[in-house]
Amino acid sequence: MEEIATQKTTLCPSARAESVNSMVFGVVSGTIAEPRVAYLKQPQPITDELIAKVSPVTPTEVFRMATPCAHQACLHFDGKDCRLAKQIAEKLPAVTEELPPCSIRRDCRWWKQEGKAACMRCPQVVTDIYNPSELAVTVAKLAAG
């Protein structure tokens, strides 16, 4: 498989499949009530073939994806920082005691901004949640500004 170079780019770890240059860095596992991301050793490009394999569900139900940070074009960006990363680090409980084996960490916006606090919460973050907890709704609303 093609290896994706991620150097020199700050990556958003909460991307959608249709985002430009998006890549899969994790697979959603666990349960609906307690999802957990299983991290890939190397990010993989999003392809039409990959999207077709998960149909009829959306790619964000199955994968965690990253894409270059959109900065001011993103509703979570406040001009300097990602509000979503801040809210996740401050409001969600940690779900791991060790840093997850994440292949995008060195370029991740959340890691660069919030450090270990974001990483300890990241495995529970799923882009599309259909039955979110009250806490997840609060974090999303606060992050949207």
MDAnalysis code that builds the backbone (N, CA, C; Angstrom):
import MDAnalysis as mda
import numpy as np

u = mda.Universe.empty(435, n_residues=145, atom_resindex=np.repeat(np.arange(145), 3), trajectory=True)
u.add_TopologyAttr("name", ["N", "CA", "C"] * 145)
u.add_TopologyAttr("resid", np.arange(1, 146))
u.add_TopologyAttr("resname", ["MET", "GLU", "GLU", "ILE", "ALA", "THR", "GLN", "LYS", "THR", "THR", "LEU", "CYS", "PRO", "SER", "ALA", "ARG", "ALA", "GLU", "SER", "VAL", "ASN", "SER", "MET", "VAL", "PHE", "GLY", "VAL", "VAL", "SER", "GLY", "THR", "ILE", "ALA", "GLU", "PRO", "ARG", "VAL", "ALA", "TYR", "LEU", "LYS", "GLN", "PRO", "GLN", "PRO", "ILE", "THR", "ASP", "GLU", "LEU", "ILE", "ALA", "LYS", "VAL", "SER", "PRO", "VAL", "THR", "PRO", "THR", "GLU", "VAL", "PHE", "ARG", "MET", "ALA", "THR", "PRO", "CYS", "ALA", "HIS", "GLN", "ALA", "CYS", "LEU", "HIS", "PHE", "ASP", "GLY", "LYS", "ASP", "CYS", "ARG", "LEU", "ALA", "LYS", "GLN", "ILE", "ALA", "GLU", "LYS", "LEU", "PRO", "ALA", "VAL", "THR", "GLU", "GLU", "LEU", "PRO", "PRO", "CYS", "SER", "ILE", "ARG", "ARG", "ASP", "CYS", "ARG", "TRP", "TRP", "LYS", "GLN", "GLU", "GLY", "LYS", "ALA", "ALA", "CYS", "MET", "ARG", "CYS", "PRO", "GLN", "VAL", "VAL", "THR", "ASP", "ILE", "TYR", "ASN", "PRO", "SER", "GLU", "LEU", "ALA", "VAL", "THR", "VAL", "ALA", "LYS", "LEU", "ALA", "ALA", "GLY"])
u.atoms.positions = np.array([
    [0.836, -1.190, 0.000],
    [0.000, 0.000, 0.000],
    [0.875, 1.244, 0.000],
    [0.337, 2.269, -0.548],
    [1.035, 3.556, -0.613],
    [1.194, 4.133, 0.792],
    [2.396, 4.598, 1.112],
    [2.630, 5.237, 2.403],
    [2.326, 6.716, 2.275],
    [1.673, 7.269, 3.261],
    [1.297, 8.673, 3.223],
    [2.290, 9.480, 4.035],
    [2.856, 10.491, 3.422],
    [3.768, 11.382, 4.138],
    [2.950, 12.430, 4.866],
    [3.207, 12.582, 6.158],
    [2.423, 13.547, 6.933],
    [3.280, 14.667, 7.490],
    [4.605, 14.686, 7.170],
    [5.448, 15.727, 7.717],
    [5.028, 17.115, 7.226],
    [5.336, 18.105, 8.048],
    [5.170, 19.527, 7.737],
    [3.719, 19.960, 7.577],
    [2.773, 19.136, 7.959],
    [1.370, 19.488, 7.860],
    [0.712, 19.211, 9.200],
    [-0.027, 20.180, 9.710],
    [-0.791, 19.934, 10.923],
    [-2.083, 19.246, 10.511],
    [-2.357, 18.103, 11.130],
    [-3.510, 17.294, 10.746],
    [-4.659, 17.425, 11.737],
    [-5.856, 17.489, 11.211],
    [-7.072, 17.426, 12.017],
    [-7.450, 15.954, 12.145],
    [-7.571, 15.418, 13.374],
    [-7.913, 14.012, 13.545],
    [-9.412, 13.738, 13.578],
    [-10.199, 14.678, 13.082],
    [-11.650, 14.522, 13.078],
    [-12.211, 14.883, 11.708],
    [-11.625, 14.284, 10.671],
    [-11.980, 14.612, 9.289],
    [-13.086, 13.709, 8.755],
    [-13.602, 14.117, 7.627],
    [-14.610, 13.354, 6.897],
    [-13.960, 12.788, 5.636],
    [-14.533, 11.745, 5.085],
    [-13.968, 11.082, 3.903],
    [-13.884, 12.016, 2.704],
    [-14.820, 12.940, 2.604],
    [-14.834, 13.846, 1.444],
    [-13.855, 15.005, 1.577],
    [-13.203, 15.117, 2.722],
    [-12.208, 16.170, 2.913],
    [-11.015, 15.940, 1.987],
    [-10.437, 17.018, 1.504],
    [-9.288, 16.920, 0.615],
    [-8.126, 16.271, 1.358],
    [-7.479, 15.321, 0.709],
    [-6.311, 14.620, 1.262],
    [-6.605, 13.875, 2.562],
    [-7.829, 13.397, 2.752],
    [-8.134, 12.672, 3.981],
    [-7.523, 11.281, 3.956],
    [-7.215, 10.788, 5.160],
    [-6.614, 9.472, 5.315],
    [-7.193, 8.800, 6.545],
    [-7.243, 7.486, 6.521],
    [-7.700, 6.701, 7.660],
    [-6.509, 6.467, 8.586],
    [-6.684, 6.754, 9.877],
    [-5.629, 6.435, 10.842],
    [-6.127, 5.520, 11.950],
    [-7.433, 5.218, 11.953],
    [-7.988, 4.324, 12.959],
    [-9.293, 3.705, 12.503],
    [-9.646, 2.601, 13.152],
    [-10.895, 1.901, 12.873],
    [-11.716, 1.933, 14.158],
    [-12.989, 2.278, 14.024],
    [-13.873, 2.353, 15.183],
    [-14.254, 0.939, 15.607],
    [-14.023, 0.648, 16.888],
    [-14.408, -0.643, 17.455],
    [-15.148, -0.366, 18.754],
    [-15.221, -1.337, 19.620],
    [-15.943, -1.148, 20.869],
    [-17.431, -1.337, 20.663],
    [-18.230, -0.597, 21.404],
    [-19.682, -0.687, 21.306],
    [-20.268, 0.674, 20.944],
    [-21.542, 0.712, 20.667],
    [-22.202, 1.982, 20.384],
    [-22.115, 2.888, 21.612],
    [-22.307, 2.312, 22.790],
    [-22.254, 3.093, 24.025],
    [-20.829, 3.502, 24.388],
    [-19.852, 2.659, 24.050],
    [-18.463, 2.941, 24.392],
    [-17.552, 2.628, 23.199],
    [-17.587, 3.488, 22.170],
    [-16.707, 3.241, 21.022],
    [-15.249, 3.437, 21.401],
    [-14.380, 2.718, 20.713],
    [-12.943, 2.875, 20.903],
    [-12.272, 2.775, 19.538],
    [-11.285, 3.590, 19.336],
    [-10.549, 3.582, 18.077],
    [-9.371, 2.628, 18.201],
    [-9.239, 1.749, 17.217],
    [-8.060, 0.899, 17.082],
    [-7.193, 1.586, 16.028],
    [-5.988, 1.965, 16.411],
    [-5.129, 2.767, 15.546],
    [-4.349, 1.907, 14.558],
    [-4.252, 2.385, 13.329],
    [-3.471, 1.714, 12.295],
    [-1.990, 2.042, 12.475],
    [-1.124, 1.135, 12.048],
    [0.321, 1.400, 12.133],
    [0.731, 2.503, 11.176],
    [0.074, 2.592, 10.038],
    [0.341, 3.637, 9.047],
    [-0.995, 4.169, 8.540],
    [-1.149, 5.484, 8.397],
    [-2.375, 6.020, 7.803],
    [-2.522, 5.486, 6.374],
    [-3.759, 5.326, 5.967],
    [-4.049, 4.827, 4.624],
    [-4.912, 5.845, 3.882],
    [-4.684, 6.005, 2.580],
    [-5.490, 6.969, 1.824],
    [-6.941, 6.519, 1.726],
    [-7.829, 7.488, 1.661],
    [-9.240, 7.199, 1.422],
    [-9.397, 7.003, -0.085],
    [-9.933, 5.882, -0.463],
    [-10.162, 5.598, -1.882],
    [-11.634, 5.269, -2.090],
    [-12.090, 5.363, -3.326],
    [-13.469, 4.975, -3.640],
    [-13.698, 3.510, -3.291],
    [-12.691, 2.685, -3.504],
    [-12.794, 1.255, -3.191],
    [-12.992, 1.044, -1.692],
    [-12.255, 1.771, -0.873],
    [-12.383, 1.661, 0.579],
    [-13.772, 2.117, 1.029],
    [-14.243, 3.216, 0.486],
    [-15.578, 3.726, 0.829],
    [-16.650, 2.720, 0.431],
    [-16.502, 2.102, -0.738],
    [-17.470, 1.105, -1.212],
    [-17.513, -0.111, -0.281],
    [-16.386, -0.465, 0.312],
    [-16.326, -1.637, 1.200],
    [-17.136, -1.448, 2.469],
    [-17.317, -0.219, 2.939],
    [-18.071, 0.007, 4.173],
    [-19.536, 0.353, 3.910],
    [-19.903, 0.552, 2.639],
    [-21.284, 0.868, 2.296],
    [-22.193, -0.269, 2.765],
    [-23.351, -0.005, 3.322],
    [-24.134, 1.218, 3.258],
    [-23.887, 2.201, 4.398],
    [-22.999, 1.903, 5.346],
    [-22.737, 2.871, 6.403],
    [-21.783, 3.942, 5.896],
    [-21.698, 5.040, 6.607],
    [-20.796, 6.113, 6.203],
    [-19.380, 5.777, 6.658],
    [-18.369, 6.259, 5.946],
    [-16.983, 5.991, 6.361],
    [-16.684, 6.454, 7.784],
    [-17.312, 7.533, 8.243],
    [-17.038, 8.034, 9.588],
    [-17.677, 7.175, 10.683],
    [-18.526, 6.239, 10.327],
    [-19.045, 5.283, 11.297],
    [-18.035, 4.170, 11.550],
    [-17.122, 3.969, 10.603],
    [-16.181, 2.864, 10.654],
    [-14.747, 3.331, 10.895],
    [-14.400, 4.501, 10.363],
    [-13.024, 4.974, 10.394],
    [-12.878, 6.291, 11.146],
    [-11.691, 6.504, 11.730],
    [-11.265, 7.838, 12.160],
    [-10.333, 8.313, 11.067],
    [-10.559, 9.514, 10.618],
    [-9.798, 10.052, 9.508],
    [-9.149, 11.365, 9.890],
    [-8.072, 11.662, 9.198],
    [-7.353, 12.918, 9.392],
    [-7.196, 13.592, 8.038],
    [-7.064, 14.896, 8.093],
    [-6.822, 15.695, 6.899],
    [-6.060, 16.945, 7.342],
    [-5.400, 17.621, 6.434],
    [-4.733, 18.857, 6.846],
    [-5.729, 19.815, 7.514],
    [-5.308, 20.425, 8.616],
    [-6.149, 21.365, 9.358],
    [-6.598, 22.496, 8.437],
    [-7.886, 22.811, 8.503],
    [-8.465, 23.855, 7.646],
    [-8.344, 25.251, 8.253],
    [-7.842, 25.353, 9.470],
    [-7.668, 26.636, 10.166],
    [-8.958, 27.452, 10.137],
    [-8.942, 28.664, 9.608],
    [-10.102, 29.559, 9.642],
    [-11.318, 29.018, 8.891],
    [-11.139, 28.058, 8.001],
    [-12.260, 27.487, 7.266],
    [-13.052, 26.476, 8.102],
    [-12.581, 26.171, 9.305],
    [-13.239, 25.195, 10.181],
    [-14.024, 25.904, 11.274],
    [-15.220, 25.435, 11.552],
    [-16.045, 26.068, 12.587],
    [-15.474, 25.877, 13.981],
    [-14.572, 24.916, 14.172],
    [-13.975, 24.693, 15.488],
    [-12.752, 25.571, 15.746],
    [-12.237, 26.227, 14.729],
    [-11.007, 27.005, 14.871],
    [-11.343, 28.422, 15.320],
    [-10.665, 28.881, 16.374],
    [-10.967, 30.206, 16.919],
    [-10.002, 31.293, 16.443],
    [-9.184, 30.978, 15.456],
    [-8.189, 31.927, 14.963],
    [-6.795, 31.564, 15.422],
    [-6.711, 30.793, 16.508],
    [-5.417, 30.342, 17.038],
    [-5.431, 28.848, 17.347],
    [-6.512, 28.382, 17.958],
    [-6.591, 27.005, 18.439],
    [-7.862, 26.308, 17.962],
    [-7.844, 24.973, 18.117],
    [-9.022, 24.157, 17.833],
    [-9.849, 24.061, 19.113],
    [-11.051, 24.616, 19.073],
    [-11.929, 24.569, 20.252],
    [-12.364, 23.132, 20.554],
    [-12.492, 22.299, 19.521],
    [-12.893, 20.910, 19.750],
    [-11.823, 20.190, 20.570],
    [-10.565, 20.356, 20.209],
    [-9.475, 19.731, 20.972],
    [-9.499, 20.199, 22.423],
    [-9.699, 21.491, 22.631],
    [-9.728, 22.059, 23.985],
    [-10.871, 21.458, 24.793],
    [-12.063, 21.387, 24.210],
    [-13.224, 20.854, 24.922],
    [-13.062, 19.365, 25.218],
    [-12.519, 18.612, 24.272],
    [-12.290, 17.184, 24.494],
    [-11.313, 16.990, 25.643],
    [-10.220, 17.724, 25.625],
    [-9.195, 17.593, 26.671],
    [-9.719, 18.019, 28.042],
    [-10.578, 19.019, 28.081],
    [-11.080, 19.538, 29.358],
    [-12.310, 18.815, 29.886],
    [-13.185, 18.344, 29.000],
    [-14.492, 17.860, 29.444],
    [-14.672, 16.334, 29.413],
    [-14.055, 15.653, 28.468],
    [-14.247, 14.206, 28.387],
    [-13.314, 13.493, 29.368],
    [-13.754, 12.352, 29.881],
    [-12.879, 11.592, 30.774],
    [-11.787, 10.877, 29.973],
    [-10.644, 10.686, 30.577],
    [-9.588, 9.897, 29.942],
    [-10.070, 8.454, 29.847],
    [-9.731, 7.780, 28.749],
    [-10.153, 6.386, 28.568],
    [-8.961, 5.441, 28.444],
    [-7.770, 5.967, 28.597],
    [-6.566, 5.150, 28.572],
    [-5.538, 5.751, 29.522],
    [-4.678, 4.904, 30.037],
    [-3.651, 5.381, 30.957],
    [-2.331, 5.647, 30.243],
    [-2.203, 5.135, 29.025],
    [-0.985, 5.321, 28.235],
    [-1.343, 5.982, 26.917],
    [-0.366, 6.640, 26.313],
    [-0.601, 7.228, 24.997],
    [-0.944, 6.135, 24.005],
    [-2.030, 6.287, 23.250],
    [-2.377, 5.291, 22.240],
    [-1.299, 5.242, 21.152],
    [-1.170, 4.130, 20.455],
    [-0.163, 3.990, 19.399],
    [-0.612, 4.681, 18.112],
    [-0.653, 5.985, 18.117],
    [-1.216, 6.773, 17.016],
    [-0.149, 7.127, 15.976],
    [-0.459, 6.850, 14.706],
    [0.497, 7.096, 13.626],
    [0.530, 8.546, 13.147],
    [-0.413, 9.384, 13.596],
    [-0.412, 10.786, 13.152],
    [-0.008, 11.757, 14.264],
    [0.335, 11.253, 15.443],
    [0.557, 12.110, 16.608],
    [1.509, 13.274, 16.332],
    [2.641, 13.023, 15.716],
    [3.637, 14.095, 15.559],
    [3.103, 15.289, 14.760],
    [2.065, 15.067, 13.954],
    [1.495, 16.135, 13.139],
    [0.080, 16.526, 13.565],
    [-0.425, 15.919, 14.614],
    [-1.819, 16.102, 15.028],
    [-2.045, 17.454, 15.709],
    [-3.035, 18.180, 15.266],
    [-3.408, 19.473, 15.860],
    [-3.735, 19.287, 17.332],
    [-4.502, 18.250, 17.673],
    [-4.907, 18.043, 19.063],
    [-3.698, 17.797, 19.951],
    [-2.733, 16.984, 19.492],
    [-1.510, 16.697, 20.251],
    [-0.683, 17.961, 20.409],
    [-0.491, 18.693, 19.312],
    [0.320, 19.912, 19.355],
    [-0.283, 20.947, 20.297],
    [-1.596, 20.993, 20.354],
    [-2.289, 22.005, 21.147],
    [-2.533, 21.563, 22.592],
    [-3.018, 20.361, 22.791],
    [-3.453, 19.917, 24.123],
    [-2.581, 18.815, 24.721],
    [-1.662, 18.271, 23.937],
    [-0.751, 17.248, 24.433],
    [-1.427, 15.966, 24.875],
    [-0.850, 15.367, 25.890],
    [-1.284, 14.062, 26.394],
    [-2.770, 14.045, 26.762],
    [-3.298, 15.142, 27.269],
    [-4.712, 15.194, 27.682],
    [-5.636, 14.854, 26.514],
    [-5.332, 15.344, 25.327],
    [-6.154, 15.037, 24.154],
    [-5.994, 13.579, 23.751],
    [-4.764, 13.094, 23.764],
    [-4.490, 11.709, 23.352],
    [-5.169, 10.687, 24.269],
    [-5.251, 10.972, 25.554],
    [-5.858, 10.049, 26.512],
    [-7.379, 9.962, 26.337],
    [-7.942, 10.901, 25.586],
    [-9.382, 10.937, 25.350],
    [-9.740, 10.565, 23.914],
    [-8.795, 10.674, 23.024],
    [-9.005, 10.466, 21.597],
    [-9.638, 9.119, 21.229],
    [-9.278, 7.996, 21.876],
    [-9.852, 6.719, 21.460],
    [-11.373, 6.631, 21.545],
    [-12.016, 7.523, 22.294],
    [-13.480, 7.482, 22.414],
    [-14.184, 8.401, 21.413],
    [-13.412, 9.167, 20.665],
    [-13.992, 10.145, 19.751],
    [-14.361, 9.478, 18.429],
    [-15.630, 9.602, 18.079],
    [-16.150, 9.092, 16.816],
    [-16.792, 10.278, 16.103],
    [-16.495, 10.440, 14.820],
    [-16.961, 11.616, 14.087],
    [-18.480, 11.667, 13.969],
    [-19.102, 10.555, 13.618],
    [-20.569, 10.511, 13.513],
    [-21.131, 9.686, 14.656],
    [-21.845, 10.357, 15.567],
    [-22.480, 9.688, 16.706],
    [-23.984, 9.853, 16.551],
    [-24.716, 8.739, 16.592],
    [-26.158, 8.808, 16.393],
    [-26.943, 8.835, 17.694],
    [-26.363, 8.381, 18.769],
    [-26.988, 8.428, 20.094],
    [-25.990, 9.022, 21.082],
    [-25.640, 10.309, 20.901],
    [-24.605, 10.892, 21.758],
    [-25.074, 11.075, 23.195],
    [-24.112, 10.990, 24.106],
    [-24.396, 11.268, 25.511],
    [-24.591, 12.776, 25.668],
    [-25.139, 13.178, 26.797],
    [-25.297, 14.610, 27.068],
    [-23.944, 15.309, 27.062],
    [-22.932, 14.637, 27.598],
    [-21.587, 15.203, 27.644],
    [-21.040, 15.410, 26.233],
    [-21.228, 14.441, 25.342],
    [-20.753, 14.575, 23.960],
    [-21.443, 15.744, 23.255],
    [-22.729, 15.917, 23.490],
    [-23.474, 17.035, 22.900],
    [-22.931, 18.365, 23.439],
    [-22.682, 18.435, 24.730],
    [-22.141, 19.654, 25.346],
    [-20.791, 19.994, 24.763],
    [-19.901, 19.014, 24.646],
    [-18.559, 19.247, 24.095],
    [-18.670, 19.754, 22.661],
    [-19.508, 19.139, 21.857],
    [-19.662, 19.557, 20.460],
    [-20.206, 20.987, 20.352],
    [-21.194, 21.311, 21.172],
    [-21.768, 22.659, 21.142],
    [-20.748, 23.710, 21.581],
    [-20.012, 23.429, 22.635],
    [-18.991, 24.376, 23.108],
    [-17.889, 24.561, 22.070],
    [-17.548, 23.491, 21.378],
    [-16.479, 23.552, 20.377],
    [-16.907, 24.340, 19.151],
    [-18.196, 24.350, 18.862],
    [-18.702, 25.068, 17.687],
    [-18.739, 26.574, 17.924],
    [-18.539, 26.969, 19.152],
    [-18.470, 28.409, 19.458],
    [-19.755, 28.989, 19.769],
])
